[in-house]
Amino acid sequence: MDLHFGDSKPTDDERAAVDALLGPPESSWEGADRSDADLRWARGGREARDRRDLLLPGLHAINDRIGWISEGALGYLCRRLTVPPAEAYGVATFYAMFSVRPRPATVLHVCTDLACTAAGAAALCAGVEAGLGPGVHVERSPCLGLCERAPAALAIRAGDPVRTAVAAPATVGTAVLAATAPDSVPEEPPAATAVPQAGQDGLTLLRRVGVVDPASLDDYRANGGYTALRLAFGLGPAGVIREVTDSGLVGRGGAAFPTGRKWQATASQPDHPHYLVCNADESEPGTFKDRVIMEGDPYSLVEAMTIAAYAIGAHRGFVYLRGEYPRATRRLQHAIDQARARGFLGDDILGQGFAFDIEIRRGAGAYICGEETALFNSIEGYRGEPRSKPPFPVEKGLFGKPTVENNVETLVNVLPILTMGAPAYAAIGTAKSTGPKLFCVSGSVAHPGIYELPFGATLGELLQLAGVRENVRAVLLGGAAGGFVRPDELAIPLTFEGTREAGTTLGSGVVMAFDDTVPLPQLLLRIAQFFRDESCGQCVPCRVGTVRQEEALHRIVARTGADAAGDVALLREVGRAMRDASICGLGQTAWNAVESAIDRLGAYE
């Protein structure tokens, strides 16, 4: 196998970053600075190839230490893992947070997505770029998951250790301070500030946020933590799956697939090992509920994953966590470490003879990796491109083995299902949409944040809680992949079936209100730009369609009426082609918001 290594050599810092992750190399074949005599034998080659899944962590290690990935660093990492450099280059250039070109050690990501655009992100970017010198690279970023504090900026300064700072809500001054002196930036507000209902009676999923110390395992246990896991051991794996099935729980990521059926299908597979993957890569613009849970109640996710793994017979789990969530990463890693030290993870959990452990894998800025099979490819060290189905993940998922993939909100719903019982849980909400639901409310409201309501509450009731403004012009449900509704449609019930009957979608629970100060054509153009940037390019309908959609919107953004009619017709044709022929949900939903704005809001009349 010709790996095509170049002549560039890694610097000492680059080599140290890789070795800190992989350990020192054992031979010249792996890049050790020794005699070339042992290059004749590829000792450990099979073991190195089995570690291909460490490619993404290795890229993170270099990028975190240096700020970018040089040819020499990439070549050294490839030698260590026996990965062809051309393939590794394809992976490194797939993710927005990595750079293969020299850049300053400090990168300031300024969010320019929907909520931040409505809150003045354009002026913020202009001011920041004028106020910063050449020592900081300013990156106009898609959603940073800080919509309740828009506009937002995230500074990342490479080094050992890497340092981060968040400015949200950001001003030019606070964003510049985050980039130039990240250690002097005040600590982020508690996660509970994103939960206007924090501390109120009647909450289920959010009842511990703002009540418990997210760093304390003892505090978590004193507030009901690990009760559900003990009940799970009493029920046995089949009993846990039966409870989840009877509860009617469906996936909260937008697809709404019955969770119990997914677990049962995986548990019954004879092929082993089985894997559990938590999808914490919530990159949908306007979504931030998983971040709040991981920052405010991280042990609940650790416990819920342990229960899910017990039910499906998995002994290894992964959390694929957004690279833009530094505090959530720290909080969750601390919770995992504490749970392992106290016997709640490891070889013999609570003396029950069940072994399970969790590993965090950081994403690096790719919306497409929210799709489950693209996520698997990313973990395995490949480009995060979706796979064709079948086979489905319950048969061949991560590493080609039966896999359950659930998002954070879906998993933490398992805890109340076991503690209150399936019938009581199913009594919450409606017959087809059971249980409580988390909604991410942002935009033109007085109290943006995460709200917990039972399925069946109306859109108007939710917006009333959030303090919607009187001059609201449109409400976007489901994020960029969702659809707009009019202010006179606020009686829509917030259920999967209710939104479907109304001709829109609930998605992952995004609710973004926009008043008449927000120019709708510019908002639609930003959505089109988002999908063009985030398309993985694997299939023609999406790769070409998202570009054509943006081009048409550019042409008509300043035109209305008859002048725009031809491009509106073209948009419809392109949108239908993407919806019908794209491989995954990104291309299939890229036209939804634009279509709804044209048909329901008369965007270009």
MARLUM-668483 format. One line per 3 residues: their letters; for each residue x, y, z of C-alpha. Coordinates in pm, 1 decimal. Each point is the difference from the previous one (the first is absolute). Layout:
N
a = X:Y:Z | ... .
//
This chain:
605
mdl = 0.0:0.0:0.0 | 149.7:333.5:-110.4 | -88.0:256.1:264.3 .
hfg = 153.9:292.8:-192.5 | 166.9:164.1:296.6 | 151.5:339.6:-75.5 .
dsk = 337.3:133.6:106.8 | -136.7:242.1:258.3 | 92.9:-76.9:358.0 .
ptd = -209.9:64.3:308.4 | 119.1:257.4:248.8 | 76.2:-107.1:354.4 .
der = -333.3:145.3:116.8 | -191.8:-181.2:-271.9 | 170.3:-328.4:80.8 .
aav = -66.1:50.8:372.4 | -370.1:67.3:-65.6 | -39.7:-329.2:-189.3 .
dal = 213.2:-199.4:243.8 | -203.0:130.7:294.5 | -300.9:-170.9:-155.5 .
lgp = 155.5:-314.8:-147.8 | 308.7:-53.8:215.0 | 356.4:-0.4:-134.8 .
pes = 63.4:-176.5:-332.4 | 162.5:-342.5:18.9 | 182.1:-1.2:-332.4 .
swe = 112.3:215.1:-291.0 | -297.6:-137.8:-188.2 | -217.1:196.8:241.1 .
gad = 219.7:307.2:-17.7 | 249.8:-60.9:279.8 | 324.7:194.0:-35.7 .
rsd = 219.7:-309.8:-29.5 | 199.4:-189.7:-259.1 | -184.1:-68.2:-323.9 .
adl = 93.4:-366.1:27.0 | -326.6:-94.9:163.3 | -201.5:155.1:-285.0 .
rwa = 19.8:-341.9:-168.1 | -246.6:-145.0:248.2 | -340.2:154.0:69.3 .
rgg = -17.7:-112.6:359.2 | -338.2:76.5:151.1 | -158.8:89.5:-333.6 .
rea = -320.8:-191.0:66.7 | -32.3:156.1:344.0 | 55.3:345.0:-149.4 .
rdr = -272.7:-53.4:-260.4 | -235.4:-110.1:275.4 | 49.5:345.1:151.2 .
rdl = -129.6:184.8:-306.5 | -277.8:136.7:220.6 | 262.0:212.4:178.7 .
llp = 53.0:208.8:-313.2 | -255.3:263.3:101.8 | 136.0:28.0:358.6 .
glh = 349.3:21.6:-150.6 | -102.6:287.6:-224.7 | -153.1:171.8:301.0 .
ain = 322.0:-51.7:195.7 | 207.1:174.5:-267.9 | -250.9:276.1:-63.1 .
dri = -39.6:65.4:374.6 | 376.1:22.0:55.8 | 106.1:190.8:-313.8 .
gwi = -314.2:165.4:-135.4 | 23.2:-163.7:-342.3 | 109.6:-332.0:-156.7 .
seg = 319.4:10.3:-205.5 | 107.3:-254.9:-260.7 | 271.7:-126.3:232.8 .
alg = -241.4:-43.3:292.5 | -257.4:-173.8:-218.4 | 267.1:-230.9:-144.1 .
ylc = 123.8:-93.7:347.0 | -353.1:-77.0:119.8 | -56.3:-210.7:-312.5 .
rrl = 316.1:-200.9:64.9 | -109.6:-63.6:356.2 | -340.2:-130.0:-111.6 .
tvp = 99.1:-148.1:-339.7 | -252.6:221.6:-175.8 | 67.5:119.6:-356.4 .
pae = 69.7:374.4:17.5 | -240.1:69.7:-286.7 | -281.5:-151.9:205.2 .
ayg = 102.7:187.7:313.0 | 15.9:324.4:-197.7 | -355.4:-64.9:-116.7 .
vat = -107.5:-43.1:361.0 | 187.8:306.1:128.1 | -148.7:226.6:-266.5 .
fya = -353.2:-131.4:61.7 | -39.3:182.5:332.0 | -40.1:375.0:40.6 .
mfs = 195.8:21.0:325.4 | 321.2:-135.5:-154.6 | 236.4:183.2:-233.2 .
vrp = 273.0:-147.8:-218.3 | 134.4:347.0:-76.1 | 202.2:212.8:241.1 .
rpa = -208.4:228.2:217.6 | 41.2:178.0:335.1 | -16.3:-203.4:318.8 .
tvl = -317.1:185.0:103.4 | -322.4:-46.2:-194.2 | -311.9:199.5:83.9 .
hvc = -317.5:-168.6:-120.2 | -278.9:257.5:-34.2 | -343.4:-151.6:-53.4 .
tdl = -183.5:136.5:-304.0 | -291.9:-243.4:5.1 | -369.3:73.9:40.2 .
act = -38.2:111.6:362.7 | 328.8:189.0:-4.0 | -77.0:160.6:-336.2 .
aag = -324.7:130.6:145.3 | 195.7:130.7:300.8 | 253.3:199.8:-203.7 .
aaa = 274.0:-247.5:-91.9 | 92.9:190.9:-316.3 | 89.4:314.7:194.3 .
lca = 181.5:-209.5:260.9 | 215.0:-168.4:-267.0 | 86.7:330.9:-160.6 .
gve = 97.8:153.8:332.3 | 205.6:-299.2:108.2 | 188.3:-20.1:-329.2 .
agl = 82.0:369.8:25.7 | 108.4:-28.4:363.6 | 227.1:-303.7:-28.0 .
gpg = 344.3:-13.4:-152.8 | 162.6:-272.3:-210.5 | 65.8:-215.5:307.9 .
vhv = -359.4:-125.0:8.7 | -188.7:-183.0:-272.7 | -369.0:95.5:-7.7 .
ers = -228.7:-277.0:-123.9 | -361.4:70.5:-92.4 | -158.5:-306.2:148.2 .
pcl = -326.4:-191.3:-22.9 | -206.3:-39.7:317.1 | 208.0:-32.6:318.4 .
glc = -293.3:-132.3:203.9 | -18.7:315.4:214.4 | -323.9:131.8:-149.3 .
era = -146.9:104.9:334.0 | 290.9:245.1:34.9 | 28.4:121.3:-358.3 .
paa = 214.4:137.1:-152.5 | 278.9:-236.9:99.0 | 372.3:-44.7:-52.2 .
lai = 240.3:-280.2:94.8 | 375.7:56.7:23.9 | 239.7:-295.2:-20.8 .
rag = 370.4:56.0:70.4 | 223.7:-290.9:-93.4 | 264.5:-117.4:244.7 .
dpv = 69.9:-247.8:274.5 | -263.3:13.2:132.7 | -239.1:149.8:-252.8 .
rta = -197.7:291.8:143.3 | -353.1:106.9:-83.3 | -220.5:295.7:85.1 .
vaa = -363.0:75.2:-78.2 | -150.2:344.6:-48.6 | -379.7:-18.3:1.4 .
pat = -182.8:224.4:-35.2 | 301.7:145.7:-173.4 | 94.5:358.3:-63.3 .
vgt = 299.0:108.1:-203.2 | 186.6:61.5:325.1 | -76.8:-334.6:164.0 .
avl = 71.8:-193.5:-320.2 | 335.5:174.2:-42.7 | 82.0:-68.7:366.2 .
aat = -83.5:-370.6:-44.4 | 238.1:-19.2:-295.7 | 287.3:200.2:147.1 .
apd = -19.2:-100.7:368.1 | -213.5:-314.9:35.5 | 110.8:-59.9:360.0 .
svp = -141.0:335.9:109.7 | -350.6:-59.5:-136.0 | -258.1:-50.3:277.1 .
eep = -128.6:-354.4:41.0 | -309.5:-88.3:-199.3 | -328.0:34.2:190.7 .
paa = -139.9:-321.2:152.6 | -188.5:-231.3:-232.7 | -315.9:79.0:195.8 .
tav = -7.3:350.2:-149.6 | -103.9:-167.6:-325.8 | -300.5:-157.0:178.1 .
pqa = -260.2:265.3:90.7 | -199.1:-271.3:181.6 | 298.6:-111.1:212.5 .
gqd = -102.9:-99.7:351.7 | -372.4:-9.1:-78.0 | -218.0:-291.0:109.9 .
glt = -125.7:-244.8:-258.5 | 313.7:-27.8:-208.9 | 121.1:-345.9:-99.7 .
llr = 303.2:24.0:-228.1 | 121.6:335.7:130.3 | -82.5:-43.9:367.8 .
rvg = 365.2:-25.1:106.8 | 137.4:281.6:-217.5 | 73.5:290.0:233.6 .
vvd = -74.9:-215.9:303.3 | 296.9:-237.2:14.0 | 369.9:72.1:-26.4 .
pas = 86.1:-139.6:-345.5 | 346.7:-98.6:125.0 | -122.5:-197.7:303.4 .
ldd = -92.8:-365.1:-30.7 | -120.3:2.5:361.0 | -233.4:291.6:-68.8 .
yra = -134.6:-181.4:-305.2 | -68.7:-313.6:203.9 | -165.7:204.0:276.4 .
ngg = -245.0:129.9:-261.3 | -107.4:-338.6:-134.3 | 305.5:-84.6:-204.0 .
yta = 70.1:-367.9:-74.2 | -342.2:-109.8:124.4 | -93.5:-87.1:-358.4 .
lrl = 314.1:-209.0:-53.2 | -72.6:-208.2:310.0 | -355.1:-53.1:-123.1 .
afg = 139.0:-102.7:-339.8 | 216.4:-269.0:157.2 | -307.9:-128.4:177.9 .
lgp = -202.4:-15.3:-322.7 | 269.8:-161.2:-214.8 | 79.9:99.3:-360.4 .
agv = -325.5:-131.7:-146.8 | -199.7:173.2:272.2 | 168.5:333.7:-67.7 .
ire = -73.6:-25.7:-372.4 | -361.5:-92.6:77.3 | -40.5:310.1:220.9 .
vtd = 151.2:227.6:-264.6 | -222.7:-152.9:-266.9 | -316.0:28.1:210.1 .
sgl = 78.1:362.4:82.2 | -33.3:96.6:-366.5 | 332.8:186.6:3.1 .
vgr = 110.2:106.3:-347.4 | 323.7:162.2:-106.8 | 25.6:368.4:82.5 .
gga = 245.8:86.3:-275.8 | -273.6:52.4:-258.5 | -48.9:-343.4:-157.5 .
afp = -234.5:-114.0:280.9 | 85.8:-370.2:-38.2 | -126.6:-219.3:288.7 .
tgr = 291.6:-39.9:239.8 | -110.4:-336.4:139.2 | -12.6:-153.5:-348.0 .
kwq = 350.7:123.8:-74.2 | 133.5:-142.3:326.7 | -175.2:-334.7:-48.8 .
ata = 125.2:-36.2:-356.6 | 358.9:59.0:113.1 | -20.3:-218.0:309.7 .
sqp = -125.2:-294.3:-207.3 | 290.7:9.9:-247.0 | 228.2:-305.3:38.1 .
dhp = 302.0:191.6:-130.0 | 216.7:149.3:276.2 | 122.4:231.7:139.0 .
hyl = -291.3:240.9:17.5 | 65.5:373.4:26.9 | -184.3:297.5:143.9 .
vcn = 52.8:345.3:-150.5 | -137.2:320.2:149.0 | -44.2:265.8:-264.7 .
ade = 88.4:326.9:177.1 | 91.3:176.4:-325.2 | -303.9:228.3:0.6 .
sep = 94.0:227.3:-287.7 | -349.1:99.9:-113.5 | -13.5:380.4:13.1 .
gtf = -204.5:98.9:303.0 | 60.6:-322.4:195.9 | 175.7:5.7:337.4 .
kdr = -195.6:-232.0:231.2 | 260.3:-276.9:5.5 | 267.2:251.5:96.1 .
vim = -206.9:120.2:294.3 | -56.5:-356.0:124.9 | 368.6:-90.5:-26.8 .
egd = 104.7:321.7:173.0 | -268.6:-0.2:268.0 | -71.3:-369.2:66.2 .
pys = 279.4:-208.0:-157.5 | -38.0:-302.8:227.9 | -351.6:-55.7:-132.5 .
lve = 144.3:-72.6:-345.3 | 264.1:-234.4:144.4 | -267.9:-192.2:190.7 .
amt = -237.3:-11.3:-296.3 | 272.8:-131.0:-231.1 | 86.3:-271.0:252.9 .
iaa = -363.4:-112.4:7.7 | -23.4:-1.9:-380.4 | 322.5:-198.7:-28.1 .
yai = -124.7:-251.6:256.1 | -322.2:-45.0:-196.6 | 165.6:-61.8:-337.9 .
gah = 303.4:-194.0:124.5 | 262.3:263.5:-81.1 | 319.2:33.2:199.6 .
rgf = 141.5:305.8:-173.3 | -166.8:330.6:-68.2 | 98.2:319.6:-179.4 .
vyl = -121.6:354.6:41.5 | 50.9:192.1:-322.9 | 10.7:353.2:136.2 .
rge = 12.3:329.1:-189.2 | 347.4:148.7:-20.0 | -156.4:341.9:65.3 .
ypr = -110.2:-105.7:350.4 | 313.2:29.6:218.9 | -183.6:34.1:331.7 .
atr = -235.4:-289.6:-72.3 | 304.5:-211.8:-91.5 | 172.1:81.7:329.3 .
rlq = -311.9:-57.5:207.9 | -85.2:-331.1:-163.0 | 358.7:-129.0:14.8 .
hai = 11.0:82.8:372.1 | -327.3:-185.5:53.4 | 130.2:-305.0:-188.0 .
dqa = 323.1:1.0:201.2 | -185.0:29.9:330.9 | -250.2:-270.8:-91.5 .
rar = 285.2:-232.2:-95.0 | 188.5:71.0:323.1 | -310.3:-71.8:209.1 .
gfl = -101.1:-324.9:-169.4 | -281.4:133.5:-218.4 | 205.5:-72.4:-312.0 .
gdd = 259.6:-268.1:-56.2 | 33.1:-376.5:18.9 | -255.3:-73.1:274.5 .
ilg = -259.1:276.1:28.6 | -165.7:1.7:343.9 | 116.3:-358.2:52.0 .
qgf = -243.2:-128.2:-264.8 | 263.7:-156.2:-224.7 | -78.8:238.3:-284.7 .
afd = 291.0:177.5:-171.2 | -43.4:325.9:-186.6 | 207.5:309.4:-65.6 .
iei = -42.8:324.3:-192.1 | 239.0:191.1:-222.6 | -49.5:353.0:-128.3 .
rrg = 80.1:67.5:-364.6 | 2.1:365.5:-98.8 | -146.3:111.3:-327.0 .
aga = 174.8:272.6:-195.3 | -267.2:208.4:-165.7 | -209.6:-203.4:-244.8 .
yic = -380.7:19.5:9.8 | -26.8:-314.6:-209.2 | 148.5:-203.4:285.5 .
gee = -333.3:32.9:177.1 | -117.9:-268.3:-243.3 | 61.3:-330.6:174.1 .
tal = 200.9:-181.4:-267.6 | 209.7:309.7:-75.5 | 70.2:11.8:373.0 .
fns = 117.8:-363.5:-8.6 | 235.4:75.9:-288.2 | 137.7:297.2:189.8 .
ieg = 72.1:-206.7:311.6 | 164.9:-269.4:-212.1 | 243.6:253.6:-147.8 .
yrg = -160.9:57.7:-338.9 | -169.9:298.8:-157.2 | -336.0:59.7:163.4 .
epr = -207.9:-100.0:-300.0 | -330.8:-187.1:40.8 | -22.8:-365.2:-95.9 .
skp = -269.4:-151.2:-216.5 | -265.7:-199.2:186.2 | -61.3:-290.9:35.2 .
pfp = 178.8:-143.5:187.3 | -130.0:201.5:293.0 | 207.7:82.3:308.3 .
vek = -180.6:-256.5:213.9 | 160.2:-262.2:-227.0 | 323.4:165.1:-113.6 .
glf = 81.0:329.6:163.5 | 318.0:116.9:169.8 | 298.1:-215.6:-105.7 .
gkp = -247.9:-214.0:-195.0 | -168.2:-126.0:317.6 | -357.0:35.4:134.6 .
tve = -32.4:350.6:140.8 | -257.7:214.5:177.3 | 28.9:372.5:-64.8 .
nnv = -209.5:242.1:205.9 | 34.5:368.1:73.6 | 41.4:148.2:348.4 .
etl = -364.5:93.5:55.5 | -124.7:-343.5:-106.2 | 234.6:-175.3:240.8 .
vnv = -76.1:211.8:306.9 | -370.6:-74.3:-51.0 | 79.0:-359.8:98.6 .
lpi = 60.0:105.0:361.6 | -356.8:119.7:74.2 | -142.1:-292.3:-197.4 .
ltm = 157.9:-241.3:247.6 | -54.9:205.5:315.8 | -367.6:84.4:-63.2 .
gap = -86.1:-306.4:-208.7 | -99.5:-26.0:-364.5 | -377.3:56.1:51.4 .
aya = 53.4:321.3:197.1 | 250.2:127.9:-254.7 | -230.8:-86.0:-290.8 .
aig = -280.3:195.1:169.2 | 201.8:318.6:-57.8 | -56.9:163.9:-337.1 .
tak = -222.5:-155.8:-265.9 | -70.5:-354.6:-115.3 | 246.2:23.0:-289.8 .
stg = 253.8:239.3:154.3 | 59.6:-106.2:358.2 | 203.8:158.0:276.1 .
pkl = 153.2:343.5:48.5 | 183.0:188.9:-275.7 | 276.5:257.1:11.0 .
fcv = -34.1:305.7:-223.8 | 280.3:240.5:-92.4 | -156.5:345.4:-24.1 .
sgs = 199.1:294.9:-134.2 | -29.3:305.5:-218.7 | -256.6:275.8:64.5 .
vah = -104.1:-107.5:349.7 | 58.0:152.4:343.4 | 116.5:-321.2:167.5 .
pgi = 190.8:-225.1:-241.8 | 109.6:-339.6:125.8 | -96.7:-364.4:45.8 .
yel = -361.6:-70.2:94.7 | -146.5:-332.5:110.4 | -365.4:-60.5:-86.3 .
pfg = -208.1:-312.4:-48.2 | -67.9:-92.6:-359.5 | -328.8:158.1:-106.3 .
atl = 61.5:352.3:126.0 | -54.9:253.7:-276.3 | 257.1:216.9:-167.7 .
gel = -177.6:305.2:138.4 | 21.8:-129.1:357.3 | 372.2:-56.7:-37.0 .
lql = 61.7:343.8:-148.6 | -209.0:161.3:272.0 | 229.5:-156.9:259.5 .
agv = 299.5:138.0:-187.8 | -150.1:347.5:-31.2 | -43.5:28.9:-374.8 .
ren = -8.3:352.8:-138.6 | -320.1:140.0:-148.6 | 154.9:82.0:-335.3 .
vra = 118.2:-354.9:-72.2 | -14.2:-72.0:-372.2 | 85.3:-368.4:-24.6 .
vll = 93.0:-300.8:211.9 | 247.4:-262.2:-121.3 | -66.5:-352.4:129.8 .
gga = 270.7:-264.8:-17.5 | 296.0:225.2:-85.3 | 150.8:48.0:-343.8 .
agg = -137.0:-340.1:-105.7 | -348.6:90.7:125.3 | -269.7:236.4:-119.0 .
fvr = -149.5:341.8:65.0 | -349.0:60.6:135.3 | -199.0:323.6:19.8 .
pde = -93.3:189.4:318.4 | -364.4:-103.9:-52.7 | 96.5:-369.8:19.2 .
lai = 110.4:-7.0:363.5 | -273.2:-250.6:91.9 | 208.1:-278.9:-159.1 .
plt = 43.2:-278.8:257.5 | 364.1:-77.2:68.0 | -8.7:-370.0:-80.7 .
feg = 151.5:-197.2:-283.8 | -342.3:-74.1:-143.4 | -138.0:349.5:63.6 .
tre = 276.2:182.8:-181.7 | -11.8:-253.9:-281.9 | -373.7:61.6:-46.3 .
agt = 69.7:373.4:-5.9 | 245.0:-50.6:-285.8 | 314.8:69.6:199.5 .
tlg = 235.6:-191.9:227.3 | 95.3:-12.2:366.0 | 356.1:-114.0:-71.7 .
sgv = 223.3:0.8:303.4 | -206.0:264.4:180.0 | 134.8:326.9:-142.1 .
vma = -237.6:298.9:25.4 | 140.9:326.3:-135.2 | -216.2:311.4:-8.2 .
fdd = 81.8:289.8:-233.9 | -154.6:344.8:19.0 | -47.4:247.7:-283.2 .
tvp = 346.9:148.5:49.0 | 161.4:-314.7:-139.7 | 21.2:-0.1:-382.3 .
lpq = -148.4:-333.4:-104.0 | 176.5:-24.3:-341.1 | 338.4:35.1:171.6 .
lll = -100.7:-266.2:250.9 | -90.6:-242.1:-278.1 | 326.8:75.4:-174.5 .
ria = 187.6:-84.5:321.0 | -184.2:-333.1:19.4 | 97.5:-77.0:-359.1 .
qff = 362.4:91.0:70.3 | -5.4:-229.4:302.2 | -110.2:-301.3:-202.0 .
rde = 243.4:74.2:-281.4 | 287.4:11.9:249.6 | -110.9:-307.2:193.9 .
scg = -76.8:-232.9:-291.8 | 256.0:-280.3:3.0 | -9.3:-6.7:-381.4 .
qcv = -42.1:-375.2:-25.2 | -319.9:-0.3:-207.1 | -75.9:218.9:-302.2 .
pcr = -351.3:118.5:97.3 | 127.3:155.5:321.0 | 344.6:106.6:-120.3 .
vgt = -139.3:185.1:-302.8 | -344.9:82.2:134.2 | 116.8:192.8:305.5 .
vrq = 223.5:215.4:-223.5 | -279.3:65.1:-250.3 | -238.7:86.2:284.2 .
eea = 238.3:261.8:137.1 | 67.0:143.0:-346.9 | -372.7:44.1:-65.4 .
lhr = -54.5:168.6:335.9 | 289.0:238.1:-68.7 | -166.4:98.1:-326.8 .
iva = -340.9:69.6:150.1 | 101.0:135.6:341.9 | -56.2:356.7:-123.4 .
rtg = -286.5:-81.5:-239.1 | -366.6:-80.9:62.4 | -314.1:-89.1:-191.5 .
ada = 22.4:-89.1:-368.2 | 372.6:65.9:-15.7 | 60.4:-284.2:243.4 .
agd = -251.8:-246.2:-145.3 | 246.9:-184.0:-220.6 | 249.5:-56.0:278.0 .
val = -276.3:-105.4:240.5 | -105.6:-264.9:-254.1 | 362.5:-111.1:-26.9 .
lre = 23.7:-20.6:379.0 | -300.6:-231.9:6.4 | 149.1:-227.0:-265.1 .
vgr = 336.8:-17.1:175.2 | -167.3:-50.1:337.3 | -204.0:-295.9:-124.6 .
amr = 310.7:-161.6:-148.9 | 191.0:36.5:327.4 | -291.4:-133.9:205.1 .
das = -58.9:-300.7:-223.6 | 355.0:-106.4:-86.7 | 242.9:103.1:275.3 .
icg = 166.3:-276.2:202.2 | -68.4:146.3:343.5 | -213.7:246.3:189.4 .
lgq = 221.5:299.9:-68.7 | -82.6:16.1:-368.2 | -353.6:-124.6:56.3 .
taw = -80.0:292.3:232.9 | 219.1:277.9:-145.0 | -297.4:149.6:-187.9 .
nav = -255.5:-21.7:284.1 | 47.5:340.1:161.2 | 18.4:185.9:-332.0 .
esa = -309.7:-178.6:-130.2 | -199.2:80.5:312.1 | 106.3:365.1:-11.1 .
idr = -119.7:28.4:-359.7 | -328.0:-187.0:49.1 | -100.5:107.4:353.2 .
lga = 160.3:341.2:34.9 | 0.6:126.2:-357.5 | 369.6:75.8:31.1 .
ye = 50.6:125.3:-355.9 | -335.9:149.1:-86.5 .
//
